[in-house]
């Protein structure tokens, strides 16, 4: 069986293209970060794995969860058709458990397009405000 990163790749690429075409890279990045956090401990995935839940009930639960965590402005809270369609696709194909990996791969694609890298800076003395601003 394929690992989660292999499974997540086409989903990350697809949602990245939708986000780029619609000028939603930052917005979707934030929503995917929340999704990563919400799904990383496994409790939500275990709840969604209950056979009695329909995909519609699972979608409603996820949208409510995102709305509670981020607010109704979240791409996945139900007010954005791209976010809703993406969640439906993941539910239909039982791919919700790979949302954390999708989020990671989305961030890698975003960083590549924006030509940015994450870095950790270690300093012997505290950096001033101007120095900190120059590094962002």
Protein Blocks (a to p, Z undefined) as FASTA:
>chain_A
ZZfklmmmmmmmmmmmmmmmnopmmmmmmmmmmmmmmmmnommmmmmmpmkbcfklmmmm
mmmmmmmmnopkbmklopamklmmmmmmmmmnopmmmmmmmmmmmmmmmmmmnopacddd
ddfbdcdfklmmmmZZ
